[in-house]
């Protein structure tokens, strides 16, 4: 799987997809990793749909996919 980093870096999060894993890096450098097997719609989504996310409070929402992910 290709490495993909969201263009929404201004949201102070770095979202990366690699080897069927989702990496979320916080502004303080803390990283959370999630298997994409937990999110089949996100795993199978296009790069455009993966890039359409927003950070609100303690979560990430992929708008077109209707997926919410709580992060801490």
Protein Blocks (a to p, Z undefined) as FASTA:
>chain_A
ZZdddfklmnopacddeehiacdddfkopacdddfklmmmlmmpcfklmmmccdehjacc
dfknopacddZZ
